Amino acid sequence: MSETPSTLARPSAILLMGVAGAGKTTAMVHRIQRLVAEGRCPPAHILATSFSKANVTDLQRALTRWPAC
């Protein structure tokens, strides 16, 4: 899988928008993982928000399975 610009962007606030099934949750998870793994941002300094309860649940599951978070 190729990296999307949102996962490679410098550490700053970003807004991800797209249609259902576009990969927004995956992009958020990969960006958070990359920022933490590269030591560019500690997990306690990251805020990920969503308007969908299902998306929040998906984010929590994906990040709690990842050992660095």
C-alpha positions, 0 to 999 in steps of 0.5 A: 500500500502506498503512503497517502499525502495525509500520512506523510504530511509534517506534524500539524493539524489536518482535516480528512474528508471523503466519502464512505469507504475512502480510507479516512480511518486508515489514513488517520491510524497510519498518520498517528502511528507514523508520528509516534513511531518516528518520535515526532509526537508523543501519544498524549499530544494527539487528539483525533476526533470524529462525528461518527461513533462507529469511526471512533470505535474503529480508531480506538480498536486499531490504535489499542492493538498497536503496541506504541500507543 
